[in-house]
């Protein structure tokens, strides 16, 4: 129990409600809506225990005239209340600490690049680098047959697209690459029409550590494969239409839209389609998926074997033979 109701010498209650702290092992008992989280008022839920006259009484002249045991009781109550007031002290018992600061990054995108718009980039001092990056992205999309231009369909949802521009930097903060990517605005997709299943498994850290430990213990060759524009290799099952990327509208058919054939970045089903494509390919070249971990694949030929982990588009590969890799 956090505090009990004590009375001053003139029989005036210093605070009337009795607050008890519920066991945090059963979180259904925690009143998360109350401003002092972790405490549930047994009497009046609208009374704030920390706005009681207790602090005023402790600093009043009448308090100095009270016997020492009475003084100590009030001091103990006040100290308990002060110690349990901070939100962090309560959260430490049954949940993570709250976030005090906003980190200066969003994933691997530096803060100064988050608000970089294509218009600002193309009119800025680095416009030539950004034009080259955007042209490279469009060429990659055309090579992969990502879409074909078709007349705008009637009574069909046409999702929008946007350019995402980022600077890749090394450990010293030096820009190593200007990266531009056409991203579909997946939030405008309609469930059941533009997508169905979206789940795609990802390699867990424990199997990855086991794989690395196994490689070190048996002196295996260990490599890492990063697949460029991985999602663009996935094939779509749904019929999805998208607006032409800004600044690269076709001059002959400016009113046409893109009928997508590949799982463009930003689509809700893109991770699933890419994983299905990779799984199908690995199974076709005699790899076997582990039942305990669906993102670990093994192929054994005689005394040689290869282990591949799948973490989206990053593939750690271990083998006892370089010729089998």
Wavefront OBJ file of the C-alpha trace (Angstrom):
o trace
v 0.000 0.000 0.000
v 1.387 3.377 -0.968
v -0.262 5.698 1.560
v -2.904 5.714 4.252
v -5.173 8.479 5.403
v -3.748 10.485 8.309
v -5.403 13.414 10.045
v -3.910 16.610 11.360
v -4.352 17.613 15.025
v -7.472 19.585 14.145
v -8.993 16.412 12.587
v -8.735 17.782 9.051
v -7.942 15.048 6.562
v -4.744 15.808 4.673
v -5.912 13.635 1.818
v -8.996 11.487 1.730
v -8.616 8.827 -0.969
v -6.663 5.666 -0.244
v -4.440 4.681 -3.174
v -3.119 1.162 -3.525
v -0.601 -0.127 -6.003
v -1.780 -3.235 -7.763
v 0.520 -6.129 -8.536
v 2.208 -5.466 -11.864
v 2.254 -9.180 -12.686
v -1.344 -8.785 -13.745
v -1.317 -5.755 -16.023
v -5.079 -5.818 -16.387
v -5.198 -4.282 -12.896
v -3.076 -1.310 -13.892
v -5.130 1.792 -14.558
v -3.304 3.121 -17.602
v -5.766 5.939 -18.097
v -5.046 7.479 -14.708
v -2.504 10.342 -14.745
v -0.430 8.555 -12.077
v -0.024 5.269 -13.871
v 0.228 2.186 -11.716
v -2.092 3.541 -9.011
v -5.791 2.795 -8.835
v -7.972 5.074 -6.684
v -10.221 3.082 -4.369
v -12.364 6.080 -3.400
v -12.513 9.016 -5.775
v -10.711 8.551 -9.123
v -10.779 12.293 -9.773
v -8.737 13.251 -6.705
v -5.022 13.770 -7.235
v -3.034 12.406 -4.328
v -0.078 14.606 -5.176
v -2.108 17.830 -4.980
v -3.124 17.207 -1.350
v -2.400 19.661 1.490
v 0.313 17.351 2.859
v 3.194 19.384 1.460
v 1.636 22.571 2.838
v 1.193 21.006 6.270
v 4.821 19.824 6.409
v 5.966 23.403 5.923
v 3.411 24.902 8.338
v 4.374 26.257 11.745
v 1.934 23.855 13.479
v 4.002 20.933 12.228
v 6.982 21.995 14.311
v 4.903 21.613 17.473
v 4.067 17.953 16.816
v 5.858 15.057 18.586
v 8.802 13.558 16.746
v 7.079 10.195 15.951
v 4.222 12.068 14.270
v 6.658 14.193 12.308
v 8.523 11.128 11.112
v 5.332 9.394 9.964
v 4.352 12.360 7.819
v 7.865 12.681 6.430
v 7.907 8.988 5.496
v 4.594 9.314 3.653
v 5.770 12.389 1.781
v 9.054 10.732 0.798
v 7.202 7.700 -0.557
v 4.916 9.926 -2.588
v 7.818 11.937 -3.963
v 9.777 8.775 -4.842
v 6.875 7.191 -6.706
v 5.706 10.299 -8.540
v 7.997 10.108 -11.597
v 6.624 8.156 -14.504
v 9.992 6.456 -15.043
v 10.009 5.006 -11.540
v 6.651 3.376 -12.182
v 7.463 2.172 -15.683
v 10.688 0.522 -14.505
v 8.617 -2.151 -12.725
v 6.406 -3.267 -15.585
v 7.503 -1.790 -18.886
v 10.164 0.021 -20.878
v 11.191 3.542 -20.040
v 9.505 6.323 -22.016
v 11.373 7.993 -24.814
v 12.839 11.280 -23.612
v 14.359 12.427 -26.864
v 13.705 12.036 -30.550
v 16.651 10.313 -32.134
v 18.449 12.187 -34.868
v 17.837 9.451 -37.408
v 14.997 7.557 -38.970
v 16.235 4.070 -39.780
v 19.421 4.656 -41.740
v 18.233 8.003 -43.186
v 20.068 11.005 -41.711
v 17.881 13.718 -40.228
v 19.026 16.348 -42.715
v 17.927 14.129 -45.632
v 14.413 13.308 -44.380
v 12.893 16.561 -45.645
v 14.884 16.609 -48.881
v 12.292 16.957 -51.627
v 13.014 16.186 -55.293
v 12.301 19.793 -56.243
v 14.788 21.127 -53.704
v 17.379 18.525 -54.692
v 17.140 19.272 -58.414
v 17.411 23.027 -57.791
v 20.229 22.755 -55.276
v 24.019 22.710 -55.614
v 24.046 18.900 -55.883
v 21.487 18.758 -58.660
v 23.757 16.915 -61.102
v 24.379 14.097 -58.619
v 20.682 13.755 -57.890
v 19.747 13.800 -61.594
v 22.228 11.006 -62.211
v 20.848 8.981 -59.277
v 17.266 9.397 -60.466
v 18.194 8.452 -64.023
v 19.989 5.345 -62.770
v 16.900 4.335 -60.801
v 14.621 4.734 -63.809
v 16.957 2.678 -65.984
v 16.952 -0.120 -63.412
v 13.153 -0.076 -63.294
v 12.941 -0.313 -67.080
v 15.438 -3.188 -67.246
v 13.435 -5.169 -64.713
v 10.175 -4.618 -66.590
v 8.610 -3.115 -63.467
v 5.610 -1.686 -65.315
v 3.993 -0.969 -68.648
v 2.122 2.207 -69.529
v -1.608 1.742 -70.084
v -4.607 4.099 -70.399
v -6.046 5.118 -67.059
v -8.658 2.484 -66.148
v -12.118 3.505 -65.055
v -13.430 2.629 -61.599
v -10.032 1.369 -60.483
v -7.787 2.573 -57.689
v -4.632 4.282 -58.959
v -2.038 4.698 -56.225
v 0.438 7.541 -56.193
v 4.231 7.401 -56.106
v 7.043 9.537 -54.779
v 10.804 9.929 -54.964
v 12.851 9.116 -51.863
v 16.318 10.679 -51.948
v 19.052 9.696 -49.502
v 22.774 10.097 -49.132
v 24.803 7.041 -48.227
v 27.726 7.944 -45.975
v 30.706 6.052 -44.630
v 31.806 5.813 -41.004
v 33.459 9.233 -41.247
v 30.318 10.960 -42.559
v 31.618 11.331 -46.101
v 28.975 10.919 -48.812
v 29.722 7.815 -50.853
v 26.560 7.562 -52.911
v 23.518 9.574 -53.918
v 20.586 7.195 -53.913
v 17.181 7.834 -55.486
v 14.289 5.422 -55.350
v 10.768 5.411 -56.752
v 8.428 4.317 -53.977
v 4.765 3.439 -54.246
v 2.539 5.023 -51.646
v 1.185 1.813 -50.219
v -1.108 3.567 -47.754
v -3.456 4.263 -50.679
v -3.822 0.546 -51.497
v -7.230 -1.016 -50.887
v -7.228 -4.268 -48.853
v -8.704 -7.181 -50.775
v -8.278 -5.335 -54.069
v -4.676 -4.190 -54.271
v -3.254 -6.685 -51.778
v -4.160 -9.693 -49.648
v -1.414 -11.426 -47.648
v 1.533 -9.262 -46.590
v 3.495 -11.355 -44.079
v 7.089 -12.298 -44.899
v 9.326 -14.181 -42.415
v 12.678 -12.719 -41.397
v 15.752 -14.463 -40.014
v 15.865 -14.202 -36.230
v 19.020 -13.177 -34.416
v 19.423 -16.431 -32.470
v 19.657 -18.673 -35.590
v 22.002 -16.117 -37.153
v 24.295 -16.269 -34.120
v 24.186 -20.068 -34.228
v 25.120 -19.957 -37.904
v 28.076 -17.655 -37.191
v 29.205 -19.778 -34.243
v 28.947 -22.921 -36.366
v 31.014 -21.273 -39.087
v 33.687 -20.237 -36.619
v 33.761 -23.636 -34.910
v 34.145 -25.608 -38.135
v 36.309 -23.027 -39.934
v 33.802 -22.443 -42.743
v 34.019 -19.862 -45.491
v 31.679 -17.029 -44.628
v 30.388 -14.445 -47.101
v 27.668 -11.823 -47.270
v 25.474 -11.195 -50.296
v 23.510 -7.961 -50.662
v 20.954 -8.123 -53.470
v 20.414 -4.854 -55.317
v 16.790 -3.742 -55.793
v 15.637 -7.029 -54.293
v 11.920 -6.222 -54.173
v 11.859 -5.538 -57.899
v 12.466 -9.251 -58.513
v 9.162 -10.198 -56.902
v 6.191 -10.825 -59.193
v 2.795 -9.366 -58.357
v -0.344 -11.475 -58.294
v -2.696 -8.485 -58.088
v -3.460 -5.932 -60.765
v -2.127 -2.618 -59.450
v -2.041 0.744 -61.198
v 0.256 3.609 -60.227
v 0.813 7.172 -61.356
v 3.919 7.820 -63.450
v 6.942 8.961 -61.404
v 7.262 12.716 -61.175
v 9.761 14.354 -63.584
v 9.787 11.199 -65.728
v 6.322 11.265 -67.283
v 6.223 9.863 -70.783
v 6.060 12.743 -73.268
v 3.889 10.749 -75.700
v 1.466 9.397 -73.088
v 1.463 11.825 -70.163
v -2.043 10.751 -69.092
v -1.225 7.054 -68.996
v -0.608 5.172 -65.747
v 1.805 2.394 -64.814
v 0.455 -1.128 -64.620
v 2.831 -2.785 -62.158
v 4.318 -6.205 -62.813
v 6.959 -6.226 -60.077
v 6.693 -5.645 -56.341
v 7.819 -2.047 -56.236
v 9.170 -0.637 -52.997
v 6.378 0.758 -50.830
v 3.730 -1.803 -51.782
v 2.368 -3.672 -48.794
v 2.939 -7.087 -50.368
v 6.460 -6.379 -51.672
v 8.381 -8.162 -48.874
v 6.173 -11.242 -49.237
v 6.536 -11.364 -53.024
v 10.323 -11.014 -52.825
v 10.592 -13.760 -50.205
v 8.411 -16.065 -52.296
v 10.595 -15.433 -55.358
v 13.813 -16.146 -53.451
v 12.366 -19.240 -51.793
v 11.242 -20.643 -55.128
v 14.678 -20.086 -56.634
v 16.581 -21.676 -53.730
v 14.320 -24.722 -53.747
v 14.854 -25.099 -57.507
v 18.636 -25.432 -57.010
v 18.266 -28.209 -54.404
v 18.346 -26.190 -51.204
v 16.288 -27.474 -48.281
v 14.530 -25.188 -45.829
v 14.890 -25.966 -42.126
v 11.614 -26.667 -40.357
v 12.760 -24.961 -37.155
v 13.825 -21.785 -38.972
v 12.123 -20.941 -42.292
v 14.875 -18.479 -43.228
v 17.775 -20.937 -43.117
v 18.468 -23.065 -46.201
v 20.965 -25.940 -46.524
v 22.269 -27.773 -49.567
v 24.479 -30.856 -49.196
v 26.355 -32.491 -52.059
v 28.642 -35.275 -50.937
v 30.865 -33.889 -48.204
v 30.269 -30.259 -49.277
v 27.457 -28.191 -47.859
v 26.213 -24.614 -48.068
v 24.123 -22.725 -45.502
v 22.226 -19.588 -46.502
v 20.369 -17.246 -44.184
v 17.738 -14.867 -45.512
v 17.294 -11.476 -43.871
v 15.167 -9.616 -46.431
v 17.795 -8.770 -49.109
v 20.881 -9.635 -47.019
v 22.097 -13.211 -47.314
v 24.858 -14.562 -45.041
v 26.396 -17.619 -46.694
v 28.583 -20.263 -45.018
v 30.215 -23.265 -46.675
v 33.072 -25.700 -46.210
v 33.892 -25.450 -49.920
v 34.388 -22.314 -52.007
v 33.370 -24.193 -55.167
v 29.928 -24.911 -53.712
v 29.167 -21.291 -52.937
l 1 2 3 4 5 6 7 8 9 10 11 12 13 14 15 16 17 18 19 20 21 22 23 24 25 26 27 28 29 30 31 32 33 34 35 36 37 38 39 40 41 42 43 44 45 46 47 48 49 50 51 52 53 54 55 56 57 58 59 60 61 62 63 64 65 66 67 68 69 70 71 72 73 74 75 76 77 78 79 80 81 82 83 84 85 86 87 88 89 90 91 92 93 94 95 96 97 98 99 100 101 102 103 104 105 106 107 108 109 110 111 112 113 114 115 116 117 118 119 120 121 122 123 124 125 126 127 128 129 130 131 132 133 134 135 136 137 138 139 140 141 142 143 144 145 146 147 148 149 150 151 152 153 154 155 156 157 158 159 160 161 162 163 164 165 166 167 168 169 170 171 172 173 174 175 176 177 178 179 180 181 182 183 184 185 186 187 188 189 190 191 192 193 194 195 196 197 198 199 200 201 202 203 204 205 206 207 208 209 210 211 212 213 214 215 216 217 218 219 220 221 222 223 224 225 226 227 228 229 230 231 232 233 234 235 236 237 238 239 240 241 242 243 244 245 246 247 248 249 250 251 252 253 254 255 256 257 258 259 260 261 262 263 264 265 266 267 268 269 270 271 272 273 274 275 276 277 278 279 280 281 282 283 284 285 286 287 288 289 290 291 292 293 294 295 296 297 298 299 300 301 302 303 304 305 306 307 308 309 310 311 312 313 314 315 316 317 318 319 320 321 322 323 324 325
